[in-house]
Structures are given as C-alpha cells and as structure tokens.
Amino acid sequence: MFEDFLYALNNFRRSKTRTFLSLLGIIIGVASVIVITSMGSSSTKKVENTFGTAGLDVVSISSGFMRRRRDSVTLTFDESFREDLFAQIEGIEKVWYKNNLSTTLTYGETSSTINTSAIEYGYLEMYGMELESGSFFSVTDDEEGMQKIILSHDTAESFFPAGDAVGKKIILVASNVSFGFEIVGVLADQTTGMENGSAYIPRGFYSKKIQPNPAAASVMVQAVSNQRASELVDILEDYCTEKSGTEGSVSVTSMQSMLDQMSEITSTMSIMLSAIAAISLLVGGIGIMNIMIVTVTERKQEIGIRKALGASPADIRQQFLVESASITLIGGIMGIILGILISLAVEYVQANDFIINWGACAFAFVFSVFVGIFFGLNPASRAAKLDPVIALSGE
C-alpha cells in the first residue's frame, strides 16, 4: 500500500493541473467546515464573555405586561413573597429585592437625571461587579439606611473627570425631595453581565426616607448552582402564575438560560452551515470519481501489463483506491491549513478570541478521506475487472 501511495504521488506530479483541480473541491469543502465551526465557537465564546461568569446563578423576576383577569390576584413583591419563595421552592440560596427610581444628581454646576437603583447588601457583589475605587455597602449601610451612594464608571466620569469622586458629597433629588449623599464607591467599567445601572443607594434608605415599606420592583433569586438557575425559570413562572391566576403576570429571566439559548442557536447554525459546506466535499468526490474513471481509461495498458505480470484484481483495486484516497488525504491536509489561516485572519479582523474546533477538523479530514475511498471505489472496481488481453490491445 505504501508503494501504491508513492506511485500515486508520482502520477500526481506528472498531471499537476488535473490533480490540482481534483484537490480544489476537497480543499474548499474542508476549509469551509473549519472556518464555519471556528467562527461558531468564537461567537459562543464572545457571548459567554459578554454575559460573564458572575450572576449566572441568578434568576430575575419582574412584573409582566399581560392583561389581568377579573379573578386574578396582583402579585406584590413584599417580605411575605420572599418568605414564601424559601418555604415552597427548593434550591434557592438567597433572594434580593431591588427598586428603581428616577433621580437628579447635582454636584457643583453639573446636574444629570439618571436611573438610580435601591439595592440590598451584597447585590453588587453577587453580580460580580468590581470597584474602581472605594468600597461596597456594608450590612449597616443597608439596615440603617445610610445616605451613601455608589456611582457607575460613566456617571462618576461625567461628574468627576479627575477621578476623585470617593468621599465627595453629591445632591440626590428623588420625589421632589433633596438628600445629601456621600460617594463611597465607583464601579469599574463593566464590559460583561446584565447589570449596568447608573447609581446605587441602600434599599434601607429608600424604604425609610422615600417609600415606607415598599414592594420590590424586581426580585433577584440566587440559586444553589447555575444548572438550578435554568431550572428555576420555569418553576418560578409556574409558581407566580398559580399565585396570580394569570399567565404572563411576571417576567422571569436568567443569564444562564439566555446563555444556553444563544449557545444552542449558535451551535445549530454552525451545524447547518457546516452541513452545507460538507456538500462541496461530496461535489469534490464526484469530481474525483470522474477523474479516476478517465485515469483508468488512459492507463488500460498499464493495468494489462500489471495483470500479465501476476497482479491480482485486488492489487489493481487497491492501487486505484489508494490513489483516490491520496488525493483527498492531501486535499484534507491542505484544507485544514487553509481553514485555520482564514479563521485566524477573520478572528483577527473582528478582534475575537481565536478558537479552532479540533473536533470539526478531525471530522472534516476523516470525511474527506472517506469521500475519496467511496467515490474511488467504482473506478477501482472497473480497473480490477479489466481483461488483460483487451487492456494490452489498447481497445
């Protein structure tokens, strides 16, 4: 078989143009599969980087927009709702309440209307937020309702371009009432996650000074694991529907379930596009079969001489199968190299992580060799069945 392989290489060298045209379909097919799967893997990785790893175990509950029936019950996210969640649903680690309010921040001559979130202790840490300077709220800040505020990176930059926000006093106007707040922290510029508020104050202050005993606008449920968070989406939807008597009374989302859905969509698209790209491998295989049929016709006398010297039909069949498989073997290797280079160039231009799906490389390579053997089988069988007398006569 090794001698057949070397002999095939010599034949390729003598027919460079024909060999190149035979290789082209295989090269394009293999390279297409690799480029598509690599871009799919890179897109999935980009989505994961966008969402981040923190907060994947959190499920968000907020009011829905469905019209209520007359017998429906309005869900109120008060303390009893939090207690019921712990009592009736398993797999919950902690529950956070959050309220949003429109406020006006003023420092010196700079003033801006922003959305401020009233949060409980540990909320920002749970989402994996990082500080550029200062500190997060303490338990005391939340329970005592201290007049402290944490600004986002962009908000702090607009008020304090020099970056000296921590320790300064800023005026917050909410519900037509002015309050003086001390800036205790500035968040780092967040490039991942879903939480990107402009400013944060302790929810204890909100409930004491702005809205006594408020119901939460949204509820963050932290699950015991990322997997449990995905499961809790449907469980919490059913639970809230049962309590309110209205389907769609709340909106339940989680970063983990959204990430799973987007990854599934990306994977499905990659598989579909790879299947389409694999068609070019089949087209290339048909081209190889045509070329091999022509080759067998051209080399009848060679086949006749080999048979006259004692070569069996199996030897002749093996010779042409090896030659057919060698074409796709070489084409598969060249296609893998070309696919990696194109993927590297595309990811470099798009500034994405360079990820090669080696499983797809292996599949494309094996499939290309299989195509060569499959489509070379008919020409090889024709060669094996040739009568040596007829072959030597040149007819």
C-alpha positions as CSV (number, residue, x, y, z in Angstrom):
1,M,0.0,0.0,0.0
2,F,2.9,2.4,0.8
3,E,4.4,1.7,-2.7
4,D,0.9,2.4,-4.2
5,F,0.9,5.7,-2.3
6,L,4.4,6.7,-3.6
7,Y,3.3,5.7,-7.1
8,A,0.2,7.8,-6.8
9,L,2.4,10.8,-5.8
10,N,4.4,10.3,-9.0
11,N,1.2,10.3,-11.1
12,F,0.1,13.5,-9.4
13,R,3.4,15.1,-10.2
14,R,3.0,14.2,-13.9
15,S,-0.5,15.6,-14.0
16,K,-0.3,18.7,-11.9
17,T,-3.3,20.6,-13.4
18,R,-5.6,17.7,-13.2
19,T,-4.5,16.9,-9.7
20,F,-5.0,20.5,-8.6
21,L,-8.5,20.7,-10.0
22,S,-9.3,17.4,-8.2
23,L,-7.9,18.8,-4.9
24,L,-9.7,22.1,-5.2
25,G,-13.2,20.8,-4.2
26,I,-11.8,18.9,-1.2
27,I,-9.7,21.9,-0.1
28,I,-12.7,24.3,-0.3
29,G,-15.0,21.9,1.5
30,V,-12.7,21.1,4.4
31,A,-11.7,24.8,4.8
32,S,-15.3,25.9,4.8
33,V,-16.2,23.4,7.5
34,I,-13.3,24.6,9.7
35,V,-14.0,28.3,9.1
36,I,-17.7,28.0,9.9
37,T,-17.2,25.9,13.1
38,S,-14.3,28.1,14.3
39,M,-16.5,31.2,13.8
40,G,-19.3,29.5,15.7
41,S,-17.0,28.6,18.6
42,S,-15.6,32.1,18.7
43,S,-19.2,33.6,18.7
44,T,-20.2,31.3,21.5
45,K,-17.1,32.4,23.5
46,K,-17.9,36.0,22.8
47,V,-21.4,35.6,24.1
48,E,-20.0,34.0,27.2
49,N,-17.6,36.8,27.7
50,T,-20.4,39.3,27.2
51,F,-22.5,37.7,29.9
52,G,-19.6,37.0,32.2
53,T,-19.5,34.2,34.7
54,A,-20.9,36.0,37.7
55,G,-24.6,36.2,38.0
56,L,-25.2,33.0,36.0
57,D,-26.9,31.5,39.1
58,V,-29.4,34.4,39.4
59,V,-33.0,34.5,38.2
60,S,-34.8,37.8,37.8
61,I,-38.5,38.3,38.5
62,S,-40.3,41.4,37.5
63,S,-43.8,42.4,36.6
64,G,-45.2,41.2,33.3
65,F,-47.4,43.0,30.8
66,M,-50.3,40.6,30.3
67,R,-53.8,41.9,30.9
68,R,-55.2,40.5,34.1
69,R,-58.4,38.7,34.5
70,R,-61.1,39.8,37.0
71,D,-60.3,36.9,39.3
72,S,-56.5,37.4,39.1
73,V,-54.5,38.4,42.1
74,T,-51.9,41.2,41.9
75,L,-48.6,39.9,42.9
76,T,-46.8,42.1,45.4
77,F,-43.1,41.5,46.0
78,D,-43.2,42.2,49.7
79,E,-41.4,40.3,52.6
80,S,-44.1,37.6,52.6
81,F,-43.3,36.8,49.0
82,R,-39.7,36.3,49.9
83,E,-40.6,34.0,52.8
84,D,-42.9,32.0,50.5
85,L,-40.2,31.5,48.0
86,F,-37.8,30.0,50.6
87,A,-40.6,27.9,52.1
88,Q,-42.1,26.4,48.9
89,I,-39.3,26.3,46.3
90,E,-36.1,24.3,46.8
91,G,-32.7,25.2,45.5
92,I,-32.8,28.9,46.5
93,E,-29.7,30.3,48.1
94,K,-30.7,33.9,48.6
95,V,-33.3,36.5,47.5
96,W,-32.5,40.2,46.8
97,Y,-35.1,43.0,46.3
98,K,-34.4,46.0,44.1
99,N,-36.3,49.2,43.4
100,N,-35.6,51.7,40.6
101,L,-36.3,55.4,40.8
102,S,-35.7,58.4,38.6
103,T,-33.4,60.9,40.3
104,T,-31.4,64.0,39.6
105,L,-27.8,64.1,40.8
106,T,-26.1,67.5,41.3
107,Y,-22.5,68.3,42.1
108,G,-21.5,72.0,41.8
109,E,-22.8,73.2,38.4
110,T,-23.1,69.7,37.0
111,S,-26.5,68.1,37.1
112,S,-28.0,65.0,35.4
113,T,-31.1,62.9,35.6
114,I,-30.3,59.2,35.9
115,N,-31.8,56.0,36.9
116,T,-30.8,55.0,40.5
117,S,-31.3,51.5,41.9
118,A,-32.1,50.9,45.6
119,I,-30.4,47.6,46.4
120,E,-29.8,45.3,49.3
121,Y,-26.5,44.4,50.9
122,G,-24.4,42.0,48.7
123,Y,-26.4,42.7,45.5
124,L,-23.5,44.2,43.5
125,E,-21.0,41.5,44.8
126,M,-23.5,38.8,43.7
127,Y,-23.4,40.1,40.1
128,G,-19.6,40.1,40.1
129,M,-19.3,43.9,39.9
130,E,-15.9,45.3,40.6
131,L,-14.8,48.6,42.1
132,E,-12.5,51.1,40.6
133,S,-12.2,52.9,43.9
134,G,-13.9,53.0,47.3
135,S,-16.0,50.2,48.8
136,F,-19.3,48.5,48.6
137,F,-22.2,49.0,51.0
138,S,-21.9,47.3,54.4
139,V,-24.7,45.5,56.2
140,T,-25.1,48.5,58.5
141,D,-25.4,50.9,55.5
142,D,-28.4,48.8,54.3
143,E,-30.1,48.2,57.6
144,E,-29.7,51.7,58.9
145,G,-30.5,53.4,55.6
146,M,-27.3,55.4,55.4
147,Q,-27.1,58.2,52.8
148,K,-24.3,56.6,50.8
149,I,-24.1,56.2,47.1
150,I,-22.1,54.1,44.6
151,L,-21.7,55.5,41.1
152,S,-21.1,53.7,37.8
153,H,-17.9,54.4,35.9
154,D,-19.6,56.6,33.3
155,T,-21.6,58.5,35.9
156,A,-18.6,59.2,38.0
157,E,-16.6,60.3,35.0
158,S,-19.3,62.8,34.0
159,F,-19.3,64.4,37.4
160,F,-15.6,63.9,38.4
161,P,-13.4,63.8,35.3
162,A,-10.3,63.9,37.5
163,G,-11.3,60.6,39.1
164,D,-11.6,61.9,42.7
165,A,-15.2,61.0,43.4
166,V,-14.9,58.9,46.5
167,G,-15.5,60.9,49.7
168,K,-17.3,63.7,47.9
169,K,-20.8,64.8,48.7
170,I,-23.4,64.8,46.0
171,I,-27.1,66.0,46.0
172,L,-29.7,63.5,45.0
173,V,-33.3,64.7,44.3
174,A,-36.0,62.0,44.4
175,S,-39.8,62.6,44.7
176,N,-39.0,66.4,44.8
177,V,-37.0,66.0,48.0
178,S,-33.3,66.7,48.1
179,F,-30.8,64.5,50.0
180,G,-27.1,64.7,50.6
181,F,-25.2,61.5,49.8
182,E,-21.6,60.6,50.4
183,I,-19.9,58.8,47.4
184,V,-18.4,55.6,48.9
185,G,-17.5,53.8,45.7
186,V,-17.1,54.0,42.0
187,L,-17.6,50.9,39.9
188,A,-15.1,49.7,37.3
189,D,-16.1,50.0,33.7
190,Q,-18.3,46.9,33.2
191,T,-17.9,45.0,29.9
192,T,-19.8,41.9,31.0
193,G,-23.0,41.0,32.7
194,M,-26.6,42.4,32.5
195,E,-26.4,44.7,35.5
196,N,-25.3,48.2,34.4
197,G,-27.1,50.8,36.5
198,S,-26.0,54.4,36.8
199,A,-26.0,54.8,40.6
200,Y,-26.9,52.7,43.6
201,I,-28.2,53.5,47.1
202,P,-29.0,51.3,50.0
203,R,-32.5,49.9,49.9
204,G,-32.8,50.6,53.6
205,F,-32.6,54.3,52.9
206,Y,-35.2,54.0,50.1
207,S,-37.7,52.3,52.5
208,K,-37.1,54.7,55.4
209,K,-36.9,58.1,53.6
210,I,-38.6,57.8,50.2
211,Q,-41.1,55.0,50.2
212,P,-42.0,53.4,53.5
213,N,-42.3,49.5,53.4
214,P,-42.1,49.4,49.6
215,A,-42.8,46.4,47.5
216,A,-39.8,45.5,45.3
217,A,-39.9,46.3,41.6
218,S,-37.9,43.3,40.8
219,V,-36.7,40.2,42.7
220,M,-33.3,38.5,42.2
221,V,-33.3,34.9,43.2
222,Q,-29.9,33.3,43.6
223,A,-29.9,29.5,43.0
224,V,-27.6,27.0,44.6
225,S,-26.0,26.4,41.1
226,N,-26.1,27.6,37.5
227,Q,-27.9,24.5,36.5
228,R,-30.6,25.1,39.1
229,A,-31.0,28.6,37.9
230,S,-32.0,27.4,34.5
231,E,-34.5,25.0,36.1
232,L,-35.9,27.8,38.3
233,V,-37.0,29.9,35.4
234,D,-39.9,27.6,34.5
235,I,-40.6,26.7,38.2
236,L,-40.9,30.4,39.2
237,E,-43.1,31.2,36.2
238,D,-45.5,28.4,37.1
239,Y,-45.4,29.5,40.8
240,C,-46.2,33.1,40.1
241,T,-48.9,32.1,37.5
242,E,-50.5,29.9,40.2
243,K,-50.4,32.7,42.8
244,S,-51.8,35.4,40.5
245,G,-54.1,33.3,38.4
246,T,-52.8,35.0,35.2
247,E,-50.3,33.5,32.9
248,G,-47.6,36.1,32.0
249,S,-48.2,38.1,35.1
250,V,-44.4,38.2,35.7
251,S,-41.3,38.1,33.5
252,V,-38.8,35.5,34.7
253,T,-35.3,35.5,33.1
254,S,-31.9,34.3,33.9
255,M,-28.5,34.9,32.3
256,Q,-27.8,31.2,32.4
257,S,-30.9,30.3,30.4
258,M,-30.3,33.2,27.9
259,L,-26.7,32.0,27.5
260,D,-27.9,28.4,27.0
261,Q,-30.4,29.5,24.3
262,M,-27.9,31.7,22.5
263,S,-25.2,28.9,22.6
264,E,-27.8,26.5,21.3
265,I,-28.7,28.8,18.4
266,T,-25.1,29.4,17.6
267,S,-24.3,25.7,17.6
268,T,-27.4,24.9,15.5
269,M,-26.4,27.5,12.9
270,S,-22.8,26.2,12.9
271,I,-24.1,22.6,12.3
272,M,-26.4,23.7,9.5
273,L,-23.8,25.8,7.7
274,S,-21.2,23.0,8.2
275,A,-23.6,20.5,6.6
276,I,-24.0,22.9,3.6
277,A,-20.2,23.3,3.4
278,A,-19.9,19.5,3.5
279,I,-21.9,19.3,0.3
280,S,-18.8,20.7,-1.5
281,L,-16.9,17.7,-0.3
282,L,-19.5,15.5,-2.0
283,V,-19.2,17.5,-5.1
284,G,-15.5,17.2,-4.9
285,G,-15.8,13.5,-4.5
286,I,-17.9,13.3,-7.7
287,G,-15.2,15.2,-9.5
288,I,-12.6,12.8,-8.2
289,M,-14.7,9.8,-9.4
290,N,-14.9,11.4,-12.9
291,I,-11.2,12.0,-13.0
292,M,-10.4,8.4,-11.8
293,I,-12.7,7.0,-14.5
294,V,-10.7,9.0,-17.1
295,T,-7.5,7.8,-15.5
296,V,-8.5,4.2,-15.6
297,T,-9.3,4.6,-19.3
298,E,-6.0,6.2,-20.0
299,R,-4.0,3.6,-18.2
300,K,-5.5,0.4,-19.6
301,Q,-2.2,-0.8,-21.0
302,E,-0.5,-0.3,-17.6
303,I,-3.3,-2.3,-16.0
304,G,-2.9,-5.0,-18.6
305,I,0.9,-5.2,-18.1
306,R,0.5,-5.5,-14.3
307,K,-2.1,-8.2,-14.6
308,A,0.1,-10.1,-17.2
309,L,2.9,-10.0,-14.6
310,G,0.7,-11.5,-12.0
311,A,-1.2,-8.7,-10.3
312,S,-4.5,-9.8,-8.9
313,P,-7.7,-7.8,-9.2
314,A,-7.4,-7.0,-5.5
315,D,-4.0,-5.5,-6.2
316,I,-5.3,-3.3,-9.0
317,R,-8.3,-2.3,-6.9
318,Q,-6.1,-1.3,-4.0
319,Q,-3.8,0.7,-6.3
320,F,-6.6,2.9,-7.6
321,L,-8.3,3.2,-4.2
322,V,-5.0,4.4,-2.7
323,E,-4.6,6.9,-5.5
324,S,-8.2,8.2,-4.9
325,A,-7.8,8.3,-1.2
326,S,-4.4,10.1,-1.5
327,I,-6.0,12.9,-3.4
328,T,-8.5,13.5,-0.6
329,L,-5.8,13.0,2.1
330,I,-3.6,15.7,0.6
331,G,-6.7,17.9,0.0
332,G,-7.9,17.4,3.6
333,I,-4.5,18.4,5.0
334,M,-4.3,21.5,2.7
335,G,-7.9,22.3,3.6
336,I,-7.2,22.2,7.3
337,I,-4.2,24.5,6.9
338,L,-6.2,26.9,4.7
339,G,-9.2,26.8,7.1
340,I,-7.1,27.7,10.1
341,L,-5.4,30.5,8.3
342,I,-8.7,32.0,7.2
343,S,-10.2,31.6,10.6
344,L,-7.2,33.3,12.2
345,A,-7.5,36.2,9.8
346,V,-11.3,36.6,10.3
347,E,-11.0,36.5,14.1
348,Y,-8.1,38.9,14.0
349,V,-10.1,41.4,12.0
350,Q,-13.1,41.0,14.3
351,A,-10.9,41.1,17.4
352,N,-12.4,37.9,18.7
353,D,-10.7,35.1,20.5
354,F,-9.1,32.6,18.1
355,I,-10.8,29.2,18.7
356,I,-10.3,26.2,16.5
357,N,-12.8,23.4,16.7
358,W,-10.4,20.5,16.5
359,G,-13.3,18.0,16.5
360,A,-14.6,19.6,13.3
361,C,-11.0,19.4,11.8
362,A,-10.8,15.7,12.6
363,F,-14.3,15.1,11.2
364,A,-13.7,17.1,8.0
365,F,-10.4,15.3,7.5
366,V,-11.8,11.8,8.0
367,F,-14.9,12.6,5.9
368,S,-12.7,13.8,3.1
369,V,-10.7,10.6,3.1
370,F,-14.0,8.6,3.2
371,V,-15.2,10.6,0.2
372,G,-12.1,9.7,-1.7
373,I,-12.5,6.0,-0.9
374,F,-16.2,5.9,-1.6
375,F,-16.1,7.7,-4.9
376,G,-12.9,5.9,-5.9
377,L,-14.5,2.5,-5.4
378,N,-16.3,2.4,-8.7
379,P,-13.3,3.4,-10.9
380,A,-11.1,1.0,-8.9
381,S,-13.6,-1.8,-9.4
382,R,-13.7,-1.1,-13.2
383,A,-9.9,-1.3,-13.3
384,A,-9.9,-4.6,-11.4
385,K,-12.3,-6.2,-13.8
386,L,-10.4,-5.3,-17.0
387,D,-9.4,-8.3,-19.1
388,P,-5.6,-8.1,-19.6
389,V,-5.8,-9.2,-23.2
390,I,-8.2,-6.4,-24.0
391,A,-6.3,-3.9,-21.9
392,L,-3.0,-4.7,-23.7
393,S,-4.6,-4.5,-27.1
394,G,-5.5,-0.8,-26.3
395,E,-9.1,-1.2,-27.2
